Amino acid sequence: RRVGATSGSIVCSVGVLQLVASAPHIQPPGFHCSQPQLPQTTPVLLLSARVRACAEMSPPANKRPANGAADDEVTVIKTRPRVERTRVLVTGGAGFVGSHLIDHLMARGDYVICLDNLFTGSKDNIAHHLDKPNFEFIRHDVCEPLFIEVDQIYHLACPASPIHYKWDPIKTMKTSFLGTLNMLGLAKRCRAKMLLTSTSEVYGDPLQHPQTETYWGNVNCIGERSCYDEGKRVAETLCMDYFREHKTAVRLIRIFNTYGPRMALDDGRVVSNFVAQALSGKPLTVYGDGTQTRSFQYISDLVNGIVTVMEGDHIGPFNIGNPGEFTMIELANLVKEVVNPKAEIVYRENTSDDPGKRKPDITKAKTMLGWEPKVVLRDGLQMMVDDFRTRLGVGK
């Protein structure tokens, strides 16, 4: 709008006032100002009043009501679709740890998507959820991209037993690298939070005891176990790079030896081996001289730790394990006492690169998260035995 006066002209454009010196040669033909002579400041004051009046009558375009909407409503340009429940993806969800985690998530009312290629997992572990409206099972390999909508991702997919991850070591490495890369890409696109279940194997055969999260490890990068050890190490690297480069919300945990119901009867890990052998009346097989140590946590403690880290504000990594340390001989004798006092113990040659000691320092998890394990080994073994007895068809 242009307002003319003998002393000057005012140009108003999009709320910006600009005082322009009056000049006859720029006035349009036929323009004539009939306003009386006023002081030079008067046009600005008059225009200010007019601009205020126009502003009061004409709200900004993005706040103008459309289709009869109320004046105080703002036009929505884009918004995330409304979701009734938290959508949680659990990769490796049909496995030992994944199925127990799903039980927890289902109990709290989440919409759970279980993803598994059933290489080591079993649909029997999740059969009790298959007909529930807030549960979905997808048979899929994480090495291939996945396009769904989720709010949280618990990335557990990878064989964890030595005899299984050494069966196809290249596939194990691909699962850790490509699988984690695909899940991070999904988390980035969906703006979801992702938790990676790494492992105490990233410490290798440790020279520090107990192991803290700041310890970089002692791993043989060309050994038989390195497909798993180095695979998990590179998965942690990918997570941190996605956090630094893309601000993806990631969480890292390092799981120490875990036992409990639904462990595969043939997975070759020491607790399941001993319990299955004792129940079947077979000798307990100890590899090496039995002086190597491990720390064992019950599955419920692990699940609580996983969820605590995911819901917390700290990236990690966090050691999640039970600091109670046992030699293999001590474990074998405890299994005999709990399961079958008549069981014998036999010794076999140890496998390559088997760590001599393994014990978590969980100070970081205790101080920053308030988490620590609660189930002692003897009690946990008894709960595990009941499950194994049923699946093996062995009476008391």
Wavefront OBJ file of the C-alpha trace (Angstrom):
o trace
v 0.000 0.000 0.000
v 1.280 3.446 -0.830
v 0.205 6.479 1.140
v 1.062 9.814 -0.355
v 1.657 13.185 1.295
v 3.182 16.444 0.155
v 6.107 15.767 2.456
v 6.787 12.126 1.445
v 5.457 8.701 0.475
v 5.349 5.522 2.547
v 5.642 2.049 0.996
v 4.383 -0.925 3.054
v 5.273 -4.445 1.919
v 4.712 -7.535 4.094
v 4.758 -5.499 7.259
v 8.028 -3.658 6.459
v 7.891 0.142 6.445
v 10.191 2.061 4.231
v 10.247 5.849 4.063
v 10.849 6.990 0.499
v 11.621 10.571 -0.364
v 8.821 12.140 -2.383
v 9.653 12.960 -5.967
v 7.147 14.162 -8.564
v 8.696 12.118 -11.359
v 7.943 8.795 -9.601
v 4.298 9.530 -8.816
v 1.919 7.593 -11.108
v -0.145 9.542 -13.636
v -3.243 11.076 -12.161
v -1.884 10.726 -8.644
v -2.943 13.643 -6.527
v -2.668 14.076 -2.805
v -5.370 16.200 -1.309
v -4.230 15.739 2.297
v -3.422 18.949 4.104
v 0.147 19.898 4.934
v 1.266 17.877 7.945
v 4.546 17.501 9.787
v 6.953 14.978 8.221
v 6.380 12.435 10.988
v 2.619 12.315 10.493
v 2.518 9.887 7.482
v 4.532 7.312 9.442
v 2.189 7.608 12.375
v -0.861 7.389 10.134
v 0.537 4.369 8.319
v 1.454 2.652 11.560
v -2.138 2.942 12.666
v -3.350 1.597 9.327
v -0.907 -1.361 9.403
v -2.022 -2.262 12.903
v -5.646 -2.170 11.789
v -4.906 -4.376 8.779
v -2.982 -6.838 10.909
v -5.890 -7.109 13.319
v -8.324 -7.765 10.476
v -6.093 -10.159 8.478
v -4.362 -12.952 10.450
v -1.233 -14.561 8.977
v -1.897 -17.046 6.200
v -0.806 -20.039 8.212
v -3.307 -19.178 10.962
v -6.283 -18.284 8.865
v -9.212 -20.652 9.417
v -9.952 -23.109 6.625
v -13.313 -24.719 5.977
v -14.881 -23.007 8.923
v -12.172 -24.027 11.408
v -11.747 -22.054 14.570
v -9.458 -19.013 14.437
v -6.998 -20.476 16.966
v -6.361 -23.696 14.991
v -3.066 -24.055 13.101
v -2.968 -25.807 9.749
v -1.107 -29.122 10.163
v 1.555 -29.519 7.480
v 2.839 -32.949 8.525
v 2.514 -35.216 11.547
v 3.372 -38.722 12.630
v 0.396 -41.110 12.468
v -1.200 -41.826 15.811
v -0.109 -45.140 17.318
v -2.070 -46.825 20.086
v 0.831 -48.924 21.418
v 4.604 -48.810 21.279
v 5.688 -50.852 18.257
v 8.684 -52.952 19.238
v 10.771 -55.060 16.870
v 12.763 -57.930 18.370
v 15.219 -59.526 15.950
v 16.126 -63.067 16.905
v 12.872 -63.070 18.853
v 12.264 -66.820 18.566
v 15.536 -67.626 20.296
v 16.304 -68.273 23.943
v 16.870 -64.675 25.061
v 14.571 -63.070 22.490
v 11.526 -65.122 23.464
v 11.894 -64.222 27.149
v 12.278 -60.557 26.217
v 9.097 -60.800 24.139
v 7.253 -62.259 27.140
v 8.183 -59.140 29.106
v 7.197 -56.728 26.336
v 3.886 -58.471 25.722
v 3.091 -58.414 29.441
v 3.489 -54.641 29.551
v 1.168 -54.177 26.553
v 3.494 -53.326 23.648
v 2.801 -54.275 20.035
v 5.592 -56.755 19.407
v 7.010 -57.803 16.045
v 9.167 -60.914 16.276
v 11.696 -61.285 13.458
v 13.619 -64.546 13.077
v 14.936 -66.793 10.307
v 14.683 -69.797 12.679
v 18.299 -70.875 12.150
v 18.759 -71.366 15.893
v 15.391 -70.055 17.102
v 12.163 -72.028 17.344
v 8.507 -71.115 16.902
v 7.829 -73.258 19.958
v 9.360 -70.479 22.049
v 6.760 -67.971 20.875
v 3.806 -70.285 20.195
v 1.862 -68.912 23.166
v 1.792 -65.450 21.541
v 0.906 -66.330 17.945
v -2.852 -65.795 18.308
v -2.619 -62.528 20.246
v -3.677 -59.287 18.529
v -0.590 -57.350 19.618
v 1.899 -59.924 18.321
v 3.292 -60.489 14.857
v 5.857 -63.011 13.594
v 7.935 -62.404 10.474
v 10.287 -65.064 9.143
v 13.098 -62.975 7.734
v 16.895 -62.855 7.605
v 18.328 -59.607 8.982
v 21.025 -59.718 6.307
v 18.259 -58.550 3.954
v 16.708 -55.069 4.289
v 13.408 -54.722 6.134
v 10.809 -52.005 5.589
v 8.324 -51.681 8.446
v 7.370 -48.980 10.942
v 8.639 -49.333 14.514
v 9.373 -47.259 17.602
v 12.002 -49.470 19.248
v 14.362 -52.153 17.984
v 15.945 -54.819 20.158
v 18.595 -56.293 17.879
v 19.456 -59.784 19.148
v 19.729 -61.720 15.888
v 22.926 -63.784 15.687
v 23.916 -67.318 16.658
v 25.433 -67.144 20.146
v 26.580 -70.698 20.803
v 30.130 -71.519 19.620
v 29.082 -74.746 17.889
v 26.380 -72.846 15.991
v 28.253 -69.681 15.031
v 31.243 -71.758 13.864
v 28.988 -73.876 11.629
v 28.914 -71.081 9.022
v 31.410 -68.440 10.172
v 31.031 -66.234 7.109
v 27.274 -66.124 7.601
v 27.844 -65.312 11.287
v 30.040 -62.352 10.356
v 27.522 -61.194 7.740
v 24.739 -61.401 10.319
v 26.655 -59.181 12.716
v 27.692 -56.645 10.098
v 24.911 -56.560 7.501
v 22.188 -57.358 10.018
v 23.234 -54.521 12.302
v 23.662 -52.177 9.336
v 20.127 -52.941 8.134
v 18.620 -52.456 11.596
v 20.451 -49.160 12.066
v 19.128 -48.008 8.701
v 15.624 -48.917 9.819
v 16.118 -47.090 13.118
v 17.388 -44.003 11.300
v 14.428 -43.912 8.897
v 11.819 -44.535 11.586
v 13.596 -42.347 14.165
v 13.450 -45.352 16.449
v 15.679 -46.260 19.365
v 17.821 -49.364 18.847
v 19.518 -51.592 21.396
v 22.322 -53.927 20.310
v 22.963 -57.043 22.348
v 26.709 -57.375 22.110
v 28.672 -59.923 24.093
v 31.416 -60.457 26.631
v 33.267 -62.163 23.773
v 34.414 -58.714 22.636
v 36.916 -58.978 25.520
v 38.367 -62.161 24.019
v 40.731 -63.994 26.371
v 40.988 -61.044 28.763
v 44.169 -59.826 30.397
v 42.095 -57.664 32.765
v 40.031 -59.329 35.477
v 37.210 -58.615 36.104
v 36.400 -56.904 32.826
v 35.213 -53.281 32.789
v 33.559 -51.584 29.820
v 36.695 -49.493 29.229
v 38.798 -52.605 28.564
v 39.501 -52.971 24.834
v 39.919 -56.734 24.931
v 42.381 -59.370 23.777
v 40.852 -60.993 20.692
v 42.434 -63.290 18.145
v 41.105 -61.710 14.958
v 41.932 -64.765 12.794
v 40.816 -67.531 15.149
v 37.899 -69.938 14.932
v 35.806 -67.803 17.281
v 36.655 -64.471 15.673
v 33.646 -64.569 13.323
v 31.515 -63.963 16.426
v 33.956 -61.917 18.529
v 34.959 -59.520 15.766
v 31.460 -59.516 14.318
v 30.082 -58.121 17.560
v 32.934 -55.638 17.819
v 32.191 -54.230 14.363
v 28.466 -54.152 15.235
v 29.286 -51.927 18.213
v 31.389 -49.736 15.912
v 28.488 -49.334 13.479
v 26.161 -48.314 16.295
v 28.498 -45.626 17.549
v 29.152 -44.336 14.031
v 25.405 -44.047 13.382
v 25.097 -42.160 16.645
v 27.930 -39.767 15.794
v 27.027 -39.271 12.133
v 23.210 -39.423 12.188
v 22.304 -38.926 15.868
v 20.541 -42.303 15.849
v 19.432 -43.256 19.360
v 21.423 -46.387 20.185
v 22.026 -48.472 23.305
v 24.792 -51.060 23.792
v 24.983 -53.958 26.224
v 27.529 -56.756 26.576
v 25.879 -59.968 27.716
v 27.769 -62.445 29.874
v 26.907 -66.152 30.143
v 23.161 -66.594 30.606
v 21.106 -69.688 31.333
v 17.477 -70.626 31.889
v 14.412 -72.288 30.357
v 14.187 -72.564 26.552
v 17.925 -72.906 26.007
v 18.453 -75.210 23.041
v 19.120 -78.726 24.253
v 21.976 -79.082 21.765
v 23.511 -75.602 21.820
v 26.791 -76.795 23.314
v 27.055 -74.207 26.082
v 28.260 -75.428 29.406
v 25.159 -75.008 31.577
v 22.762 -76.577 29.087
v 25.295 -79.343 28.407
v 25.679 -80.215 32.063
v 21.951 -80.108 32.854
v 20.947 -82.187 29.808
v 23.693 -84.728 30.497
v 22.823 -85.024 34.180
v 19.113 -85.507 33.439
v 19.876 -88.132 30.782
v 22.234 -90.072 33.056
v 25.285 -89.266 30.917
v 28.711 -88.139 32.188
v 29.232 -84.379 32.500
v 31.784 -83.337 29.891
v 34.413 -80.849 31.077
v 36.661 -79.420 28.385
v 40.240 -78.772 29.401
v 41.266 -79.117 33.033
v 38.121 -77.432 34.321
v 39.899 -74.464 35.926
v 38.608 -71.906 33.425
v 35.974 -69.628 34.975
v 32.644 -68.186 33.904
v 29.931 -66.050 35.496
v 26.328 -67.133 35.049
v 23.195 -64.985 35.153
v 19.612 -66.199 35.058
v 17.498 -65.145 32.078
v 15.073 -62.961 34.072
v 17.965 -60.835 35.327
v 19.211 -60.381 31.773
v 15.780 -59.330 30.471
v 15.452 -56.756 33.237
v 18.894 -55.441 32.358
v 18.101 -55.206 28.646
v 14.877 -53.260 29.204
v 16.501 -51.020 31.820
v 19.216 -49.989 29.368
v 16.735 -49.405 26.542
v 14.516 -47.190 28.697
v 17.448 -45.318 30.230
v 19.273 -42.203 29.055
v 22.752 -43.692 28.656
v 24.177 -45.210 25.485
v 26.536 -47.614 27.201
v 28.125 -50.022 26.670
v 27.016 -51.783 29.845
v 28.167 -55.151 31.124
v 25.036 -57.172 31.902
v 25.966 -60.288 33.839
v 26.289 -61.875 37.251
v 29.699 -61.295 38.870
v 29.523 -64.612 40.728
v 32.471 -66.581 39.332
v 32.716 -70.390 39.097
v 35.259 -72.801 37.665
v 33.892 -75.461 35.371
v 34.581 -78.070 38.037
v 32.590 -76.083 40.596
v 29.711 -75.763 38.150
v 29.757 -79.481 37.343
v 29.632 -80.390 41.025
v 26.754 -77.963 41.649
v 24.777 -79.459 38.741
v 25.394 -82.921 40.169
v 24.110 -81.766 43.544
v 20.978 -80.125 42.116
v 20.151 -82.588 39.332
v 21.814 -85.962 39.630
v 24.298 -86.774 42.412
v 25.229 -90.010 40.640
v 26.477 -88.292 37.477
v 30.130 -88.770 36.573
v 32.543 -86.138 35.294
v 34.758 -86.791 32.268
v 37.411 -84.586 30.681
v 37.895 -83.819 27.007
v 40.370 -81.745 25.010
v 39.475 -78.071 25.087
v 38.404 -76.093 22.022
v 40.483 -73.390 20.329
v 40.684 -69.899 21.867
v 38.493 -70.763 24.852
v 38.893 -67.856 27.321
v 40.559 -68.730 30.613
v 38.558 -66.281 32.724
v 35.367 -64.325 32.355
v 33.775 -62.131 35.015
v 31.903 -58.843 34.545
v 32.506 -55.687 36.498
v 28.939 -54.337 36.735
v 29.746 -51.166 38.694
v 28.655 -48.988 35.774
v 25.235 -50.649 35.479
v 24.704 -50.529 39.244
v 25.619 -46.861 39.646
v 24.113 -45.422 36.444
v 21.052 -47.674 36.052
v 20.421 -49.157 39.466
v 20.513 -52.645 37.931
v 22.048 -55.775 39.381
v 21.203 -59.498 39.176
v 19.046 -61.108 41.851
v 18.858 -64.846 41.100
v 21.615 -67.030 42.561
v 22.951 -69.911 40.495
v 21.516 -72.720 42.609
v 17.960 -71.307 42.403
v 18.236 -70.596 38.713
v 19.459 -74.099 37.945
v 16.438 -75.609 39.660
v 14.044 -73.523 37.520
v 15.966 -74.484 34.400
v 15.948 -78.175 35.315
v 12.152 -78.301 35.444
v 11.990 -77.000 31.852
v 14.681 -79.360 30.580
v 13.059 -82.337 32.303
v 9.794 -81.654 30.493
v 11.399 -81.240 27.061
v 13.626 -84.266 27.469
v 10.714 -86.355 28.719
v 12.644 -87.391 31.801
v 10.787 -88.131 35.046
v 11.978 -87.103 38.501
l 1 2 3 4 5 6 7 8 9 10 11 12 13 14 15 16 17 18 19 20 21 22 23 24 25 26 27 28 29 30 31 32 33 34 35 36 37 38 39 40 41 42 43 44 45 46 47 48 49 50 51 52 53 54 55 56 57 58 59 60 61 62 63 64 65 66 67 68 69 70 71 72 73 74 75 76 77 78 79 80 81 82 83 84 85 86 87 88 89 90 91 92 93 94 95 96 97 98 99 100 101 102 103 104 105 106 107 108 109 110 111 112 113 114 115 116 117 118 119 120 121 122 123 124 125 126 127 128 129 130 131 132 133 134 135 136 137 138 139 140 141 142 143 144 145 146 147 148 149 150 151 152 153 154 155 156 157 158 159 160 161 162 163 164 165 166 167 168 169 170 171 172 173 174 175 176 177 178 179 180 181 182 183 184 185 186 187 188 189 190 191 192 193 194 195 196 197 198 199 200 201 202 203 204 205 206 207 208 209 210 211 212 213 214 215 216 217 218 219 220 221 222 223 224 225 226 227 228 229 230 231 232 233 234 235 236 237 238 239 240 241 242 243 244 245 246 247 248 249 250 251 252 253 254 255 256 257 258 259 260 261 262 263 264 265 266 267 268 269 270 271 272 273 274 275 276 277 278 279 280 281 282 283 284 285 286 287 288 289 290 291 292 293 294 295 296 297 298 299 300 301 302 303 304 305 306 307 308 309 310 311 312 313 314 315 316 317 318 319 320 321 322 323 324 325 326 327 328 329 330 331 332 333 334 335 336 337 338 339 340 341 342 343 344 345 346 347 348 349 350 351 352 353 354 355 356 357 358 359 360 361 362 363 364 365 366 367 368 369 370 371 372 373 374 375 376 377 378 379 380 381 382 383 384 385 386 387 388 389 390 391 392 393 394 395 396
